[in-house]
Amino acid sequence: MKPNRKHIQTRLQALFVPAAMAVVASGCNTDGCMDNHSALPLMGLYSSSTELSMQLDSIGIGGVGAPSDSLLIYPGESVSSIYLPFRFDKTQTAFFIHYDYRSQGLADPAFNDTITFHYSSEPYFASEECGAFFIYRIGKVDYTTHLIENVEITDSVITNVEMERIKVFIRTSDTSEAAPARSLIPSGGGRQ
């Protein structure tokens, strides 16, 4: 198979952009820059029954259609929030959540949920110390509802200020009154 021009251009971008960012970052003086250097949206996980933050230890989170290994969180890692890297050269980025709770019968990829963020991006020059980054404006969110009850955007403008802007409410049920343990509850369907 002969590579076409678009394929070659995509591969060159994949090689050039990280190299250029590394050169710029290595030449920056960060003494006066206290903020996060990238605009990465922070997503928190919440119980839909209690609306409280929850920590899950058997989920995988990764990018849909991302090159190579796109897992950001591996099952076995405890997580209550995660930074999601948006693609600056696209108008949407999708992530999947894989639930690896075998004892509850949820390890099947058929229960995976997908969240797709639709957004615009614009470059922003912060300062000489902080450099430049992209600001994202989320316009719409689509998601499936296997275990996700709701996705809430608390602030649609994603800058380098570190704050949670996305809340994902996952269906749970308390297993007992005394213990705060929760089990995940699947349902059918999807929301677009």
N, C-alpha and C positions, 0 to 999 in steps of 0.2 A: 504494500500500500504506500503510495507516494504522498508525503505530507503536503497539504495545500497551504496557501499563504496565510490563512487565518490560523491554522494549527501552529505554524512556525511563529507567527506574531504572538500567540498566546503563550507559547513556551518561552519566548524571549522576555515577555513581560514578567512571567513567573520567576525568571532568573534575575532580571534587571531591577525590579522594584525592591526586593529585599536587600540586594547589594547596595543600591543607592541609599536606602534608608539607613543601613549600617554605617556608611561613610558619613552621612549627615549627622547621625547620632554620635559617632565617635569624635566629631569635631565640635560638638556643642559644649558650652560651659553650662552646667546644670545647677550651679551654686544658687542662682536667684530664682530657680523654677521649683516651686514646691508642689504643683499640681501633677496629676497623672499626665503622661505625655501622649496618650492615645485616647480617642473617644470610643470607648467600649461600653456598650450597654450592660448594666448589671441586672441579672434576672434572679429573683428570689422564688423559692418553693414554699407553698402554703397549703395547709389542710383546708379543704372546702367546708368541712363540718365545723371547725373551730375558728377558721380564719387566722390562725396563728402560724408563724414560721415553723417549718418542720425540716428535719434532717433525714435524708434518705441515704442508705448505704448500698443499695443494690440496683442502681440505675446507670445506664450509659447515655451520654449526651454527645451528639456529633452533628456535623454539618451535612446537609443533603446535597449531593452533587459536588462535593469538595474533592479536590485531587488528593490522591494517596490516602493516608490514614487521617480521618477527620474527627476521631474521637477526642472530645475535650475532657470528658469525665468517663472513667472506666468503672464498671461494677466492682464493688469492694471499697471504693473511696466514699467517705462520708461527705455529703454536700448539702448545704442549705441555700447556696447561691452560687452563681457562675457568671463570668464575663463572657459575652457572646461576640465574636469578631464578625462584623458586617463586611461585606465586599464593597469597597468604595467604588469599583467600576461597574456595579450592577445596581438595579433598582429594587431588588428583593434578595433576601437570604433566608433559607429554610434550615431548621434544626430538627432532629428527631430525638425523642426520649424513649429509650428501651428500658422496660421494667424487667429486672432479672430476679423476680421473686418466685422461685421454683415451687416452694411449699404452698404458695397460694395459686399456682397454676398460671402465673403471669409471665413466664419466660418466653412465651411464644411471640415472635416478631409481629404477629397479627394484632397484638395489643399495643404496638408502638404508636406513640402520638407524634404528630408533626406540627410544628409552629412555623408559619411563613410570615416574615416581616416585609412589608412594602414600604419603601422610604425613598427620600431624595438625599443626595450627599453634596456637600460643598467644601472645598478646601478653606482652611482658616489659619492665618498666621497669628500665633499667640504672642510671641515675643522672640527676641534674639536668644534668650536663655531656653525658652520652652520649644521653640521651633514651630513647625506647622503640623496640622493634623486635619482630618475630615470631621465635619459636624454632620450628623444624620438627623433627619426629621421623619419620624414614623407617621405614615398616613393611614395605614390599614394593617390589620393582623388577621390571618386565617389560621385556624387550628382544628385538629381532629379532637374528638371527645371520647376516646376509649377510657382514659382515666382522668383526663383534664376536664374540669368543670367549667373553668373560665380563665381567660388571660386578660389582665388589666394593665393598661399603660398609664403610669402615674405622671409621667412627663414625656411628651413625644419628641422633645429636642434632646439629642444625645450629644453632650460635650465631654470635655475631659474632667469635669467635676465629678468626683467619686460619690455617686448616690444610686440607690436602687430605683430603676425606672420601669421595670417589668415585674409583675407579680403573676405567677402561675399557680392556680388553685387546683389541687389534685384531690380526687374523691378518696376519702378515707373513712374509716369507722373506728371508734375506740373499741379495743378488745375487752376492756374491763374498766370499772369505775376507779379501782385503786391504782392500776398501772396506766401510765400515759402512752403505752404502746399502741400503735395504730396498724391496721391492715388496709391495704389498697383494695378498692372496689371497682371492677371494670363495668363498663356499660357499652352498648352498641352505638353505632352512628358516628357522625362527624359534623362539624360545623364549618361552614365556609364563609 
